[in-house]
């Protein structure tokens, strides 16, 4: 089980409702995975992929930052 799957299964309240469907899609496929980072309400969602261009297409409408 990856950390993103653990967070979805056991810490679902940390994941914004708008992200839960796409979070599950990421776990079901190989294109990307998500992880909640931070604490105390100042957190963010970290996405990991090997194919940023296709992830942008899959998540069109979301604000993504490439680092």
N, C-alpha and C positions, 0 to 999 in steps of 0.2 A: 504494500500500500504506500503510495506517495503522500507527501505532506498535504498536497492540495486535496486529495481524496479524504484524508483524515479530517481536514478542516471542514469540508462539505458535510461529512457524516456526523461529526461530533461538535463542531463549532459553527453551525450554519448561521447563527445570528450575527456572526462577524462578516458574513458575505452579503452585500447589498442584494435585495430581491431581484433587481434588474440584471444582475450578473449570474444568478443561479443556473439558468438554462444554458447559457454559453459556457459556464464553468463545467457543467456535466458533459457538454459536447467535447470540451477539451480533454476531459478524462477518458472519454470513449474513443477518441482518435489519437493520432500521433502528431498532429500539427502544432499544438501548443498545450501548456499546462499553466495553471494559476496558483498563486500562493498569497495569502494575506500576510502583510508585514506591518510592524509597528504596534504601538499599544497606546492606551489612554485616549482613543478617539482621533489620534493624529496619524493614522495608518494609511496604507495604500495597497493596491493589488499589483503584484509583480507577475508578469507573464514571461514565460520562457519558450522560445521556439528556435528552430534551426532554419526556418523559412519565413522571414519577416514579411516578404512581399505577399505571400499567400495568406498569412495571418491577417494582414491589413484588409485583404479582400473579404475574408471570413468575418472579420469584426468591423466592417465598414459602419460608420456612424459612431464609433467609439473613439475617444481621444487617446492615441497611442504615442509613446515616446520611445525612441530607439537609443539605447546607450551601449 
